Amino acid sequence: MVTTATITTATPVIDRRPPTALRPLPDVARDVLAVAWAPGAAPPREIRVRPELHDRLRAQLGPAVEVSGLLGDPAGVPLVVDPLLPRSPGFEVRRVPPGGPVRPRLAAAA
């Protein structure tokens, strides 16, 4: 005679992760600024973004992005909309050339 054992659990296994549609979008501004201020890289001069990425930043940060034209605190990096950039990653960081001023726009205004 052959006997088989059946294992049962009192607690059902439930996937508690929210559906993909309900998961929050990543913090786009934080990701872009992390690339702009990467350790060991020259300081950013400006950040160029595609229009759809600019729309996401505006939705995330409010209209202050459009009014100031800067991304980040306290000084901020100039944000420029450029529809000719490739779709991926959708942004480009232009850096200060070696020996150049860290903030050429602010230095010219002084």
N, CA, C and O atoms as a Tinker XYZ file with bonds, in Angstrom:
   440  protein
     1  N      0.834000   -1.162000    0.000000    73     2
     2  CA     0.000000    0.000000    0.000000    64     1     3
     3  C      0.892000    1.243000    0.000000    63     2     4     5
     4  O      1.850000    1.325000    0.768000    81     3
     5  N      0.574000    2.204000   -0.860000    73     3     6
     6  CA     1.339000    3.438000   -0.987000    64     5     7
     7  C      0.529000    4.563000   -0.357000    63     6     8     9
     8  O     -0.656000    4.734000   -0.640000    81     7
     9  N      1.197000    5.323000    0.502000    73     7    10
    10  CA     0.521000    6.476000    1.103000    64     9    11
    11  C      1.221000    7.745000    0.631000    63    10    12    13
    12  O      2.438000    7.754000    0.442000    81    11
    13  N      0.477000    8.784000    0.447000    73    11    14
    14  CA     1.033000   10.075000    0.045000    64    13    15
    15  C      0.683000   11.096000    1.110000    63    14    16    17
    16  O     -0.376000   11.037000    1.734000    81    15
    17  N      1.583000   12.015000    1.298000    73    15    18
    18  CA     1.351000   13.072000    2.284000    64    17    19
    19  C      0.926000   14.331000    1.547000    63    18    20    21
    20  O      1.484000   14.660000    0.500000    81    19
    21  N     -0.028000   15.013000    2.071000    73    19    22
    22  CA    -0.488000   16.278000    1.515000    64    21    23
    23  C     -0.173000   17.373000    2.518000    63    22    24    25
    24  O     -0.525000   17.278000    3.694000    81    23
    25  N      0.494000   18.410000    2.039000    73    23    26
    26  CA     0.844000   19.537000    2.909000    64    25    27
    27  C     -0.131000   20.662000    2.616000    63    26    28    29
    28  O     -0.304000   21.056000    1.462000    81    27
    29  N     -0.746000   21.163000    3.621000    73    27    30
    30  CA    -1.654000   22.293000    3.467000    64    29    31
    31  C     -1.221000   23.391000    4.427000    63    30    32    33
    32  O     -0.655000   23.131000    5.489000    81    31
    33  N     -1.498000   24.602000    4.032000    73    31    34
    34  CA    -1.192000   25.730000    4.908000    64    33    35
    35  C     -2.491000   26.425000    5.254000    63    34    36    37
    36  O     -3.437000   26.457000    4.466000    81    35
    37  N     -2.510000   26.975000    6.441000    73    35    38
    38  CA    -3.706000   27.691000    6.875000    64    37    39
    39  C     -3.774000   29.087000    6.264000    63    38    40    41
    40  O     -4.857000   29.656000    6.127000    81    39
    41  N     -2.602000   29.644000    5.893000    73    39    42
    42  CA    -2.569000   30.996000    5.345000    64    41    43
    43  C     -2.308000   30.926000    3.842000    63    42    44    45
    44  O     -1.286000   30.388000    3.416000    81    43
    45  N     -3.219000   31.464000    3.042000    73    43    46
    46  CA    -2.981000   31.451000    1.595000    64    45    47
    47  C     -1.858000   32.437000    1.230000    63    46    48    49
    48  O     -1.665000   33.454000    1.896000    81    47
    49  N     -1.141000   32.116000    0.179000    73    47    50
    50  CA    -0.082000   33.001000   -0.297000    64    49    51
    51  C     -0.726000   34.072000   -1.170000    63    50    52    53
    52  O     -1.418000   33.772000   -2.143000    81    51
    53  N     -0.483000   35.322000   -0.800000    73    51    54
    54  CA    -1.092000   36.444000   -1.521000    64    53    55
    55  C      0.021000   37.372000   -2.001000    63    54    56    57
    56  O      0.927000   37.713000   -1.240000    81    55
    57  N     -0.054000   37.776000   -3.261000    73    55    58
    58  CA     0.890000   38.755000   -3.792000    64    57    59
    59  C      0.399000   40.127000   -3.365000    63    58    60    61
    60  O     -0.623000   40.610000   -3.854000    81    59
    61  N      1.125000   40.750000   -2.459000    73    59    62
    62  CA     0.696000   42.040000   -1.913000    64    61    63
    63  C      1.243000   43.241000   -2.687000    63    62    64    65
    64  O      0.973000   44.384000   -2.320000    81    63
    65  N      1.999000   42.996000   -3.738000    73    63    66
    66  CA     2.497000   44.127000   -4.526000    64    65    67
    67  C      1.345000   44.755000   -5.304000    63    66    68    69
    68  O      0.475000   44.043000   -5.806000    81    67
    69  N      1.333000   46.093000   -5.409000    73    67    70
    70  CA     0.266000   46.723000   -6.196000    64    69    71
    71  C      0.444000   46.431000   -7.677000    63    70    72    73
    72  O      1.560000   46.176000   -8.130000    81    71
    73  N     -0.645000   46.466000   -8.434000    73    71    74
    74  CA    -0.524000   46.279000   -9.887000    64    73    75
    75  C      0.392000   47.338000  -10.477000    63    74    76    77
    76  O      0.548000   48.420000   -9.912000    81    75
    77  N      0.991000   47.026000  -11.603000    73    75    78
    78  CA     1.947000   47.939000  -12.229000    64    77    79
    79  C      1.350000   49.318000  -12.466000    63    78    80    81
    80  O      2.039000   50.321000  -12.282000    81    79
    81  N      0.109000   49.391000  -12.862000    73    79    82
    82  CA    -0.514000   50.685000  -13.156000    64    81    83
    83  C     -0.626000   51.564000  -11.911000    63    82    84    85
    84  O     -0.696000   52.788000  -12.026000    81    83
    85  N     -0.643000   50.965000  -10.738000    73    83    86
    86  CA    -0.807000   51.744000   -9.519000    64    85    87
    87  C      0.520000   52.104000   -8.861000    63    86    88    89
    88  O      0.532000   52.895000   -7.918000    81    87
    89  N      1.629000   51.554000   -9.324000    73    87    90
    90  CA     2.928000   51.880000   -8.738000    64    89    91
    91  C      3.296000   53.305000   -9.107000    63    90    92    93
    92  O      3.057000   53.730000  -10.238000    81    91
    93  N      3.874000   54.052000   -8.174000    73    91    94
    94  CA     4.229000   55.439000   -8.478000    64    93    95
    95  C      5.369000   55.520000   -9.486000    63    94    96    97
    96  O      6.222000   54.635000   -9.553000    81    95
    97  N      5.367000   56.587000  -10.262000    73    95    98
    98  CA     6.440000   56.816000  -11.215000    64    97    99
    99  C      7.721000   57.141000  -10.461000    63    98   100   101
   100  O      7.663000   57.675000   -9.353000    81    99
   101  N      8.867000   56.833000  -11.036000    73    99   102
   102  CA    10.114000   57.189000  -10.361000    64   101   103
   103  C     10.269000   58.700000  -10.292000    63   102   104   105
   104  O      9.678000   59.436000  -11.082000    81   103
   105  N     11.062000   59.145000   -9.351000    73   103   106
   106  CA    11.306000   60.571000   -9.182000    64   105   107
   107  C     12.241000   61.023000  -10.296000    63   106   108   109
   108  O     13.462000   60.925000  -10.178000    81   107
   109  N     11.651000   61.516000  -11.371000    73   107   110
   110  CA    12.398000   61.857000  -12.576000    64   109   111
   111  C     13.407000   62.967000  -12.299000    63   110   112   113
   112  O     14.552000   62.880000  -12.743000    81   111
   113  N     13.012000   63.985000  -11.587000    73   111   114
   114  CA    13.919000   65.103000  -11.299000    64   113   115
   115  C     15.133000   64.615000  -10.522000    63   114   116   117
   116  O     16.258000   65.021000  -10.816000    81   115
   117  N     14.924000   63.757000   -9.544000    73   115   118
   118  CA    16.035000   63.244000   -8.747000    64   117   119
   119  C     16.997000   62.447000   -9.622000    63   118   120   121
   120  O     18.212000   62.562000   -9.464000    81   119
   121  N     16.473000   61.644000  -10.539000    73   119   122
   122  CA    17.323000   60.837000  -11.419000    64   121   123
   123  C     18.141000   61.708000  -12.372000    63   122   124   125
   124  O     19.329000   61.460000  -12.579000    81   123
   125  N     17.510000   62.720000  -12.947000    73   123   126
   126  CA    18.215000   63.617000  -13.872000    64   125   127
   127  C     19.303000   64.384000  -13.129000    63   126   128   129
   128  O     20.418000   64.519000  -13.632000    81   127
   129  N     18.989000   64.887000  -11.932000    73   127   130
   130  CA    19.985000   65.627000  -11.159000    64   129   131
   131  C     21.118000   64.725000  -10.688000    63   130   132   133
   132  O     22.252000   65.184000  -10.559000    81   131
   133  N     20.836000   63.459000  -10.431000    73   131   134
   134  CA    21.896000   62.526000  -10.029000    64   133   135
   135  C     22.911000   62.355000  -11.160000    63   134   136   137
   136  O     24.111000   62.252000  -10.905000    81   135
   137  N     22.440000   62.323000  -12.396000    73   135   138
   138  CA    23.350000   62.229000  -13.540000    64   137   139
   139  C     24.100000   63.548000  -13.713000    63   138   140   141
   140  O     25.301000   63.551000  -13.983000    81   139
   141  N     23.398000   64.662000  -13.560000    73   139   142
   142  CA    24.018000   65.974000  -13.741000    64   141   143
   143  C     25.144000   66.222000  -12.735000    63   142   144   145
   144  O     26.183000   66.781000  -13.089000    81   143
   145  N     24.940000   65.813000  -11.500000    73   143   146
   146  CA    25.927000   66.052000  -10.440000    64   145   147
   147  C     26.686000   64.774000  -10.088000    63   146   148   149
   148  O     27.032000   64.565000   -8.925000    81   147
   149  N     26.949000   63.918000  -11.074000    73   147   150
   150  CA    27.664000   62.663000  -10.841000    64   149   151
   151  C     29.050000   62.945000  -10.261000    63   150   152   153
   152  O     29.752000   63.843000  -10.726000    81   151
   153  N     29.436000   62.176000   -9.247000    73   151   154
   154  CA    30.772000   62.376000   -8.658000    64   153   155
   155  C     31.872000   62.183000   -9.694000    63   154   156   157
   156  O     31.834000   61.241000  -10.486000    81   155
   157  N     32.841000   63.074000   -9.682000    73   155   158
   158  CA    33.966000   62.981000  -10.603000    64   157   159
   159  C     33.729000   63.639000  -11.949000    63   158   160   161
   160  O     34.664000   63.778000  -12.737000    81   159
   161  N     32.498000   64.047000  -12.232000    73   159   162
   162  CA    32.192000   64.704000  -13.514000    64   161   163
   163  C     32.261000   66.218000  -13.338000    63   162   164   165
   164  O     32.106000   66.735000  -12.232000    81   163
   165  N     32.496000   66.918000  -14.445000    73   163   166
   166  CA    32.494000   68.380000  -14.401000    64   165   167
   167  C     31.099000   68.868000  -14.015000    63   166   168   169
   168  O     30.115000   68.177000  -14.278000    81   167
   169  N     30.996000   70.043000  -13.398000    73   167   170
   170  CA    29.678000   70.561000  -13.012000    64   169   171
   171  C     28.787000   70.782000  -14.242000    63   170   172   173
   172  O     29.288000   71.076000  -15.327000    81   171
   173  N     27.476000   70.639000  -14.070000    73   171   174
   174  CA    26.577000   70.855000  -15.214000    64   173   175
   175  C     26.453000   72.335000  -15.559000    63   174   176   177
   176  O     26.374000   73.188000  -14.674000    81   175
   177  N     26.438000   72.624000  -16.850000    73   175   178
   178  CA    26.222000   73.987000  -17.329000    64   177   179
   179  C     24.742000   74.192000  -17.631000    63   178   180   181
   180  O     24.168000   75.239000  -17.331000    81   179
   181  N     24.128000   73.150000  -18.242000    73   179   182
   182  CA    22.694000   73.155000  -18.519000    64   181   183
   183  C     22.237000   71.724000  -18.740000    63   182   184   185
   184  O     23.038000   70.841000  -19.048000    81   183
   185  N     20.939000   71.509000  -18.579000    73   183   186
   186  CA    20.336000   70.205000  -18.835000    64   185   187
   187  C     19.326000   70.397000  -19.952000    63   186   188   189
   188  O     18.397000   71.196000  -19.831000    81   187
   189  N     19.510000   69.661000  -21.040000    73   187   190
   190  CA    18.585000   69.715000  -22.172000    64   189   191
   191  C     17.665000   68.509000  -22.066000    63   190   192   193
   192  O     18.129000   67.392000  -21.835000    81   191
   193  N     16.360000   68.728000  -22.233000    73   191   194
   194  CA    15.380000   67.650000  -22.097000    64   193   195
   195  C     14.417000   67.670000  -23.270000    63   194   196   197
   196  O     14.171000   68.717000  -23.869000    81   195
   197  N     13.874000   66.503000  -23.591000    73   195   198
   198  CA    12.827000   66.420000  -24.611000    64   197   199
   199  C     11.540000   67.027000  -24.058000    63   198   200   201
   200  O     11.372000   67.087000  -22.840000    81   199
   201  N     10.633000   67.475000  -24.917000    73   199   202
   202  CA     9.392000   68.095000  -24.445000    64   201   203
   203  C      8.566000   67.194000  -23.525000    63   202   204   205
   204  O      8.001000   67.683000  -22.547000    81   203
   205  N      8.482000   65.882000  -23.816000    73   203   206
   206  CA     7.678000   65.010000  -22.968000    64   205   207
   207  C      8.296000   64.831000  -21.585000    63   206   208   209
   208  O      7.573000   64.680000  -20.600000    81   207
   209  N      9.627000   64.847000  -21.503000    73   207   210
   210  CA    10.280000   64.781000  -20.196000    64   209   211
   211  C     10.072000   66.089000  -19.436000    63   210   212   213
   212  O      9.899000   66.083000  -18.217000    81   211
   213  N     10.089000   67.192000  -20.149000    73   211   214
   214  CA     9.806000   68.491000  -19.516000    64   213   215
   215  C      8.390000   68.498000  -18.946000    63   214   216   217
   216  O      8.163000   69.027000  -17.858000    81   215
   217  N      7.442000   67.918000  -19.669000    73   215   218
   218  CA     6.065000   67.832000  -19.168000    64   217   219
   219  C      5.994000   66.999000  -17.892000    63   218   220   221
   220  O      5.267000   67.352000  -16.964000    81   219
   221  N      6.745000   65.891000  -17.837000    73   219   222
   222  CA     6.761000   65.068000  -16.621000    64   221   223
   223  C      7.385000   65.819000  -15.456000    63   222   224   225
   224  O      6.906000   65.729000  -14.326000    81   223
   225  N      8.456000   66.563000  -15.731000    73   223   226
   226  CA     9.086000   67.352000  -14.672000    64   225   227
   227  C      8.133000   68.422000  -14.157000    63   226   228   229
   228  O      8.044000   68.659000  -12.953000    81   227
   229  N      7.424000   69.064000  -15.079000    73   227   230
   230  CA     6.466000   70.099000  -14.679000    64   229   231
   231  C      5.335000   69.492000  -13.866000    63   230   232   233
   232  O      4.889000   70.097000  -12.891000    81   231
   233  N      4.861000   68.311000  -14.245000    73   231   234
   234  CA     3.805000   67.636000  -13.483000    64   233   235
   235  C      4.302000   67.244000  -12.094000    63   234   236   237
   236  O      3.544000   67.273000  -11.125000    81   235
   237  N      5.554000   66.885000  -12.007000    73   235   238
   238  CA     6.129000   66.454000  -10.734000    64   237   239
   239  C      6.470000   67.629000   -9.820000    63   238   240   241
   240  O      6.258000   67.556000   -8.610000    81   239
   241  N      6.996000   68.704000  -10.393000    73   239   242
   242  CA     7.496000   69.820000   -9.587000    64   241   243
   243  C      6.626000   71.065000   -9.617000    63   242   244   245
   244  O      6.851000   71.992000   -8.839000    81   243
   245  N      5.645000   71.100000  -10.493000    73   243   246
   246  CA     4.773000   72.265000  -10.580000    64   245   247
   247  C      5.281000   73.272000  -11.601000    63   246   248   249
   248  O      6.317000   73.062000  -12.231000    81   247
   249  N      4.546000   74.362000  -11.758000    73   247   250
   250  CA     4.900000   75.358000  -12.779000    64   249   251
   251  C      6.167000   76.143000  -12.460000    63   250   252   253
   252  O      6.644000   76.894000  -13.310000    81   251
   253  N      6.724000   75.993000  -11.262000    73   251   254
   254  CA     7.955000   76.712000  -10.909000    64   253   255
   255  C      9.100000   76.370000  -11.856000    63   254   256   257
   256  O      9.995000   77.188000  -12.071000    81   255
   257  N      9.076000   75.164000  -12.421000    73   255   258
   258  CA    10.113000   74.759000  -13.366000    64   257   259
   259  C     10.080000   75.651000  -14.598000    63   258   260   261
   260  O     11.128000   76.056000  -15.102000    81   259
   261  N      8.889000   75.956000  -15.083000    73   259   262
   262  CA     8.758000   76.822000  -16.258000    64   261   263
   263  C      9.103000   78.264000  -15.928000    63   262   264   265
   264  O      9.774000   78.936000  -16.711000    81   263
   265  N      8.654000   78.744000  -14.785000    73   263   266
   266  CA     8.871000   80.138000  -14.414000    64   265   267
   267  C     10.359000   80.422000  -14.211000    63   266   268   269
   268  O     10.889000   81.389000  -14.757000    81   267
   269  N     11.029000   79.580000  -13.426000    73   267   270
   270  CA    12.442000   79.828000  -13.129000    64   269   271
   271  C     13.355000   79.335000  -14.240000    63   270   272   273
   272  O     14.417000   79.913000  -14.472000    81   271
   273  N     12.950000   78.265000  -14.932000    73   271   274
   274  CA    13.805000   77.678000  -15.955000    64   273   275
   275  C     14.975000   76.919000  -15.366000    63   274   276   277
   276  O     15.925000   76.591000  -16.078000    81   275
   277  N     14.918000   76.632000  -14.051000    73   275   278
   278  CA    16.002000   75.946000  -13.361000    64   277   279
   279  C     15.504000   74.649000  -12.754000    63   278   280   281
   280  O     14.331000   74.524000  -12.402000    81   279
   281  N     16.402000   73.690000  -12.635000    73   279   282
   282  CA    16.079000   72.416000  -12.011000    64   281   283
   283  C     17.046000   72.200000  -10.859000    63   282   284   285
   284  O     18.262000   72.249000  -11.048000    81   283
   285  N     16.515000   71.962000   -9.673000    73   283   286
   286  CA    17.343000   71.702000   -8.504000    64   285   287
   287  C     17.452000   72.896000   -7.587000    63   286   288   289
   288  O     17.185000   74.034000   -7.974000    81   287
   289  N     17.852000   72.608000   -6.355000    73   287   290
   290  CA    18.025000   73.644000   -5.338000    64   289   291
   291  C     19.429000   73.556000   -4.783000    63   290   292   293
   292  O     20.026000   72.483000   -4.862000    81   291
   293  N     19.975000   74.576000   -4.247000    73   291   294
   294  CA    19.425000   75.917000   -4.122000    64   293   295
   295  C     19.631000   76.774000   -5.365000    63   294   296   297
   296  O     18.777000   77.603000   -5.679000    81   295
   297  N     20.756000   76.595000   -6.090000    73   295   298
   298  CA    21.014000   77.454000   -7.246000    64   297   299
   299  C     20.284000   76.983000   -8.484000    63   298   300   301
   300  O     19.780000   77.810000   -9.243000    81   299
   301  N     20.211000   75.709000   -8.710000    73   299   302
   302  CA    19.528000   75.170000   -9.877000    64   301   303
   303  C     20.410000   75.162000  -11.116000    63   302   304   305
   304  O     21.366000   75.929000  -11.234000    81   303
   305  N     20.060000   74.277000  -12.031000    73   303   306
   306  CA    20.761000   74.150000  -13.310000    64   305   307
   307  C     19.772000   74.571000  -14.387000    63   306   308   309
   308  O     18.624000   74.127000  -14.371000    81   307
   309  N     20.199000   75.430000  -15.335000    73   307   310
   310  CA    19.285000   75.839000  -16.400000    64   309   311
   311  C     18.731000   74.626000  -17.156000    63   310   312   313
   312  O     19.466000   73.696000  -17.489000    81   311
   313  N     17.432000   74.656000  -17.415000    73   311   314
   314  CA    16.719000   73.580000  -18.091000    64   313   315
   315  C     16.274000   74.084000  -19.452000    63   314   316   317
   316  O     15.584000   75.100000  -19.544000    81   315
   317  N     16.665000   73.380000  -20.516000    73   315   318
   318  CA    16.369000   73.794000  -21.887000    64   317   319
   319  C     15.598000   72.671000  -22.575000    63   318   320   321
   320  O     16.011000   71.513000  -22.522000    81   319
   321  N     14.479000   73.007000  -23.223000    73   319   322
   322  CA    13.693000   72.015000  -23.962000    64   321   323
   323  C     14.293000   71.870000  -25.357000    63   322   324   325
   324  O     14.466000   72.855000  -26.075000    81   323
   325  N     14.610000   70.631000  -25.734000    73   323   326
   326  CA    15.229000   70.348000  -27.026000    64   325   327
   327  C     14.543000   69.131000  -27.656000    63   326   328   329
   328  O     14.844000   67.997000  -27.284000    81   327
   329  N     13.618000   69.352000  -28.612000    73   327   330
   330  CA    12.898000   68.223000  -29.222000    64   329   331
   331  C     13.769000   67.353000  -30.125000    63   330   332   333
   332  O     13.321000   66.287000  -30.548000    81   331
   333  N     14.993000   67.770000  -30.435000    73   331   334
   334  CA    15.855000   66.993000  -31.320000    64   333   335
   335  C     16.676000   65.929000  -30.588000    63   334   336   337
   336  O     17.383000   65.150000  -31.228000    81   335
   337  N     16.594000   65.888000  -29.271000    73   335   338
   338  CA    17.321000   64.861000  -28.517000    64   337   339
   339  C     16.713000   63.489000  -28.783000    63   338   340   341
   340  O     15.527000   63.388000  -29.094000    81   339
   341  N     17.515000   62.431000  -28.663000    73   339   342
   342  CA    16.962000   61.079000  -28.805000    64   341   343
   343  C     15.938000   60.788000  -27.712000    63   342   344   345
   344  O     16.015000   61.354000  -26.622000    81   343
   345  N     14.993000   59.918000  -27.995000    73   343   346
   346  CA    13.940000   59.585000  -27.026000    64   345   347
   347  C     14.495000   58.933000  -25.767000    63   346   348   349
   348  O     13.932000   59.090000  -24.683000    81   347
   349  N     15.588000   58.207000  -25.905000    73   347   350
   350  CA    16.164000   57.561000  -24.736000    64   349   351
   351  C     17.597000   58.043000  -24.577000    63   350   352   353
   352  O     18.379000   57.896000  -25.516000    81   351
   353  N     17.969000   58.590000  -23.482000    73   351   354
   354  CA    17.260000   58.716000  -22.223000    64   353   355
   355  C     16.334000   59.921000  -22.156000    63   354   356   357
   356  O     15.599000   60.070000  -21.180000    81   355
   357  N     16.348000   60.787000  -23.169000    73   355   358
   358  CA    15.438000   61.929000  -23.181000    64   357   359
   359  C     16.032000   63.193000  -22.587000    63   358   360   361
   360  O     15.353000   64.216000  -22.503000    81   359
   361  N     17.286000   63.134000  -22.174000    73   359   362
   362  CA    17.935000   64.335000  -21.664000    64   361   363
   363  C     19.431000   64.259000  -21.929000    63   362   364   365
   364  O     19.982000   63.196000  -22.211000    81   363
   365  N     20.072000   65.426000  -21.831000    73   363   366
   366  CA    21.510000   65.522000  -22.046000    64   365   367
   367  C     22.048000   66.561000  -21.077000    63   366   368   369
   368  O     21.468000   67.637000  -20.927000    81   367
   369  N     23.131000   66.250000  -20.435000    73   367   370
   370  CA    23.765000   67.192000  -19.507000    64   369   371
   371  C     24.944000   67.817000  -20.231000    63   370   372   373
   372  O     25.856000   67.117000  -20.669000    81   371
   373  N     24.922000   69.124000  -20.352000    73   371   374
   374  CA    26.060000   69.846000  -20.926000    64   373   375
   375  C     26.874000   70.373000  -19.758000    63   374   376   377
   376  O     26.350000   71.022000  -18.853000    81   375
   377  N     28.155000   70.082000  -19.799000    73   375   378
   378  CA    29.020000   70.372000  -18.657000    64   377   379
   379  C     29.913000   71.581000  -18.906000    63   378   380   381
   380  O     30.163000   71.973000  -20.046000    81   379
   381  N     30.383000   72.158000  -17.807000    73   379   382
   382  CA    31.303000   73.282000  -17.858000    64   381   383
   383  C     32.625000   72.780000  -18.428000    63   382   384   385
   384  O     33.138000   71.757000  -17.976000    81   383
   385  N     33.188000   73.487000  -19.422000    73   383   386
   386  CA    34.468000   73.036000  -19.973000    64   385   387
   387  C     35.590000   73.208000  -18.944000    63   386   388   389
   388  O     35.471000   74.024000  -18.030000    81   387
   389  N     36.663000   72.453000  -19.088000    73   387   390
   390  CA    37.773000   72.581000  -18.144000    64   389   391
   391  C     38.285000   74.021000  -18.078000    63   390   392   393
   392  O     38.518000   74.653000  -19.108000    81   391
   393  N     38.453000   74.522000  -16.878000    73   391   394
   394  CA    38.936000   75.883000  -16.681000    64   393   395
   395  C     37.873000   76.956000  -16.811000    63   394   396   397
   396  O     38.154000   78.134000  -16.596000    81   395
   397  N     36.641000   76.562000  -17.165000    73   395   398
   398  CA    35.558000   77.536000  -17.312000    64   397   399
   399  C     34.904000   77.848000  -15.984000    63   398   400   401
   400  O     35.078000   77.107000  -15.016000    81   399
   401  N     34.152000   78.940000  -15.925000    73   399   402
   402  CA    33.452000   79.258000  -14.682000    64   401   403
   403  C     32.373000   78.220000  -14.386000    63   402   404   405
   404  O     31.782000   77.642000  -15.299000    81   403
   405  N     32.129000   77.997000  -13.114000    73   403   406
   406  CA    31.163000   76.982000  -12.727000    64   405   407
   407  C     29.772000   77.377000  -13.176000    63   406   408   409
   408  O     29.032000   76.523000  -13.663000    81   407
   409  N     29.390000   78.611000  -13.036000    73   407   410
   410  CA    28.070000   79.107000  -13.439000    64   409   411
   411  C     28.233000   80.299000  -14.380000    63   410   412   413
   412  O     28.131000   81.439000  -13.927000    81   411
   413  N     28.483000   80.080000  -15.673000    73   411   414
   414  CA    28.762000   81.193000  -16.593000    64   413   415
   415  C     27.636000   82.210000  -16.656000    63   414   416   417
   416  O     27.903000   83.401000  -16.815000    81   415
   417  N     26.391000   81.784000  -16.536000    73   415   418
   418  CA    25.269000   82.737000  -16.613000    64   417   419
   419  C     25.259000   83.657000  -15.405000    63   418   420   421
   420  O     24.993000   84.852000  -15.533000    81   419
   421  N     25.549000   83.105000  -14.228000    73   419   422
   422  CA    25.576000   83.931000  -13.031000    64   421   423
   423  C     26.783000   84.851000  -13.019000    63   422   424   425
   424  O     26.690000   85.980000  -12.538000    81   423
   425  N     27.918000   84.391000  -13.542000    73   423   426
   426  CA    29.118000   85.211000  -13.594000    64   425   427
   427  C     28.918000   86.381000  -14.558000    63   426   428   429
   428  O     29.415000   87.479000  -14.306000    81   427
   429  N     28.194000   86.157000  -15.659000    73   427   430
   430  CA    27.948000   87.232000  -16.619000    64   429   431
   431  C     26.980000   88.263000  -16.064000    63   430   432   433
   432  O     27.061000   89.438000  -16.423000    81   431
   433  N     26.063000   87.845000  -15.194000    73   431   434
   434  CA    25.088000   88.769000  -14.622000    64   433   435
   435  C     25.705000   89.655000  -13.559000    63   434   436   437
   436  O     25.172000   90.729000  -13.279000    81   435
   437  N     26.810000   89.240000  -12.958000    73   435   438
   438  CA    27.431000   90.005000  -11.868000    64   437   439
   439  C     28.225000   91.169000  -12.372000    63   438   440
   440  O     28.807000   91.909000  -11.579000    81   439
